[in-house]
């Protein structure tokens, strides 16, 4: 089953396909250059930022942050020195997720494609970690998959280049948001699947691994069918172009 909506938004709290090419005998074909800035994954490490600030420094940064934010999602400093605020996480999942639901009084699990580009807003504190944010997002969408399957990335723009870096599970997203400010071009957070080499496969159960295999087999079948369709299209276009050149016999 597939979600048909392309965008969605949500709020929750931790405290509470390839292109087609066509051609004729008179025209050549080529891929149009993308207008989007290129994206580079994990190509450089940011200079280490301070992970601890004094209470006065935190207060000053919160004041600056709240003065700049335009969506009224402000941060608040508590008496204990822990501050709370909001982060927005964009979903960029390429594969279906296992969603748990109820049907006929029984708990069932089904595969869904979450709408790509959907953004969820989380209310968290400065002590919450990347791992906790991932778990909260999965709970928000009733995803039954193991959280180890997913990772949180930070995406930022430098000049005309977009960089994406994976965050460690112990990092604190709200601190990163505070330091970067509210501008999403300076920093945005994205939930993605782990890279294959990073997945801890021994953390998954046998049914989960079997589900992965079913998903991969389905993707392989879909890709095979897509290649066959493109081949048949190219073949037909080539035959039409040859007939056009030769003319009627």
C-alpha positions in Angstrom: 0.0 0.0 0.0 1.2 3.5 -0.8 0.3 6.9 0.7 -0.8 9.1 -2.1 -0.2 12.4 -0.5 3.0 14.1 -1.3 3.3 16.4 1.7 2.2 16.2 5.3 3.1 17.9 8.5 2.8 16.9 12.2 3.5 17.9 15.7 4.6 15.8 18.6 6.6 16.1 21.8 9.2 14.1 23.5 8.2 15.7 26.7 4.6 14.7 26.5 12.1 7.4 -10.6 14.4 7.5 -13.3 14.0 9.8 -16.4 12.8 8.7 -19.9 14.8 9.7 -23.0 13.2 9.8 -26.5 14.7 10.6 -29.9 14.0 10.7 -33.6 16.2 10.6 -36.7 16.3 14.4 -36.6 16.9 15.0 -32.9 19.5 13.8 -30.5 18.7 13.1 -26.8 20.6 14.0 -23.7 19.9 14.5 -20.0 19.1 18.0 -19.1 21.3 19.5 -16.4 19.6 19.7 -13.0 18.8 23.1 -11.7 19.1 22.0 -8.1 22.4 22.4 -6.3 24.4 19.3 -6.1 24.4 17.4 -2.8 27.4 15.8 -1.3 27.1 13.2 1.4 29.6 13.0 4.2 32.3 14.6 2.1 33.7 16.8 4.8 33.6 17.1 8.6 32.5 20.4 10.1 34.9 22.1 12.4 34.0 20.9 15.9 31.6 23.2 17.7 31.5 23.6 21.4 29.1 21.2 23.0 28.9 23.0 26.3 27.9 26.6 26.9 27.5 28.6 30.1 24.0 29.5 31.2 24.6 33.1 30.2 25.8 32.0 26.7 22.7 29.8 26.3 20.4 32.6 27.4 22.0 35.0 24.9 21.7 32.5 22.1 18.1 31.8 22.9 17.3 35.5 22.9 19.0 35.8 19.5 17.2 32.7 18.2 13.7 33.8 19.3 14.3 37.3 17.8 15.1 35.7 14.4 12.5 32.9 14.2 9.5 33.6 12.0 7.2 30.7 12.8 6.7 31.4 16.5 8.4 28.2 17.5 10.6 29.7 20.2 13.0 28.2 22.7 12.6 28.5 26.5 15.3 28.2 29.2 14.3 26.4 32.4 15.6 27.0 35.9 17.7 23.9 35.8 19.6 25.2 32.7 17.8 22.7 30.4 16.1 24.5 27.5 13.3 23.3 25.3 12.3 24.1 21.8 11.2 22.8 18.4 12.9 21.0 15.6 11.6 20.1 12.2 12.7 16.8 10.6 12.1 16.1 7.0 11.4 12.5 5.9 13.6 11.3 3.0 12.8 7.6 3.0 13.3 5.7 -0.2 11.9 2.3 0.9 8.6 1.4 2.5 8.3 1.2 6.3 6.4 -1.4 8.4 3.4 0.3 10.0 1.6 -1.3 12.9 -2.2 -1.0 13.0 -5.4 -2.8 14.1 -7.8 -4.7 11.9 -10.7 -6.8 13.1 -9.4 -6.7 16.7 -6.0 -8.0 15.7 -2.7 -6.2 15.4 -1.4 -6.2 11.8 1.7 -4.9 10.1 1.7 -3.5 6.6 4.3 -1.9 4.4 3.7 1.8 3.5 5.6 4.4 1.6 5.7 7.5 3.8 5.2 10.6 1.8 8.6 11.9 0.7 9.3 15.4 1.8 6.9 15.2 4.7 8.0 17.3 7.7 7.3 16.6 11.3 7.7 19.1 14.1 9.0 17.8 17.5 9.1 19.6 20.8 12.2 18.4 22.6 14.7 19.5 25.2 18.4 20.1 25.1 19.1 16.7 26.8 17.3 14.6 24.1 19.6 12.8 21.7 19.5 11.8 18.1 18.5 8.3 19.1 15.5 9.6 21.1 14.4 11.8 18.2 14.5 8.9 15.8 12.4 6.8 18.1 9.9 9.6 18.6 9.5 10.1 14.8 8.9 6.3 14.3 6.3 6.3 17.1 4.6 9.3 15.5 4.0 7.4 12.4 3.4 4.0 14.2 6.4 2.6 12.4 7.3 -0.9 13.8 10.8 -1.0 12.2 13.9 -1.2 14.4 15.2 2.3 15.0 18.7 1.0 14.1 17.5 1.0 10.5 17.4 4.8 10.4 19.8 7.7 10.9 19.4 11.4 11.4 21.4 13.7 9.0 22.1 17.4 9.1 22.0 19.2 5.8 23.5 22.6 5.2 24.4 24.9 2.3 27.8 26.3 1.8 28.1 28.6 -1.2 26.3 26.7 -3.9 27.1 23.2 -2.5 24.8 21.2 -0.2 26.4 19.0 2.3 24.8 16.1 4.3 26.5 14.6 7.3 25.3 11.8 9.5 24.8 12.7 13.2 26.0 10.4 16.0 23.3 8.9 18.1 24.5 10.8 21.2 24.4 14.2 19.6 21.7 16.7 20.8 19.6 18.1 17.8 18.2 21.0 19.8 21.8 22.3 20.6 22.6 22.1 16.9 19.4 24.0 16.1 20.2 26.7 18.7 23.8 27.2 17.5 22.8 27.3 13.8 19.8 29.5 14.3 16.3 29.1 12.8 17.3 29.4 9.1 16.8 26.0 7.4 19.5 26.8 4.8 22.0 27.1 7.6 20.8 23.7 9.1 18.0 21.3 8.4 17.5 17.8 9.8 16.6 14.8 7.6 15.6 11.2 8.5 17.0 8.6 6.2 17.7 5.0 6.0 21.1 3.9 7.3 23.7 3.3 4.6 24.0 -0.4 3.9 27.5 -0.6 5.4 26.3 1.2 8.6 23.3 -1.0 9.4 23.8 -3.3 12.5 22.1 -6.3 11.0 22.5 -8.4 14.1 20.1 -6.0 15.9 17.2 -7.1 13.8 14.9 -10.1 14.3 14.4 -12.9 11.8 11.0 -11.6 10.8 12.4 -8.1 10.2 15.2 -9.5 8.0 12.7 -11.5 6.1 10.7 -8.4 5.5 13.7 -6.6 4.2 14.2 -9.4 1.7 10.6 -9.2 0.5 11.0 -5.4 0.0 14.3 -5.9 -1.9 12.7 -8.6 -4.1 9.8 -6.2 -4.9 12.1 -3.4 -5.7 14.2 -5.7 -8.0 11.0 -6.7 -9.8 9.9 -3.1 -10.2 13.3 -2.1 -11.5 13.4 -5.0 -14.0 9.9 -4.1 -15.3 11.0 -0.5 -15.7 14.1 -1.4 -17.7 12.0 -3.7 -20.0 9.5 -0.9 -20.5 12.3 1.6 -21.4 13.9 -0.9 -23.7 10.6 -1.5 -25.6 10.1 2.2 -25.8 13.6 2.9 -27.2 13.2 0.0 -29.7 9.9 1.3 -31.0 11.2 4.8 -31.3 14.3 3.5 -33.2 12.1 1.5 -35.6 10.0 4.6 -36.2 13.1 6.7 -36.8 14.5 4.1 -39.3 11.2 4.0 -41.2 11.1 7.8 -41.3 14.6 7.9 -42.9 13.9 5.1 -45.4 10.6 6.5 -46.4 7.7 4.4 -47.7 8.8 1.3 -49.6 
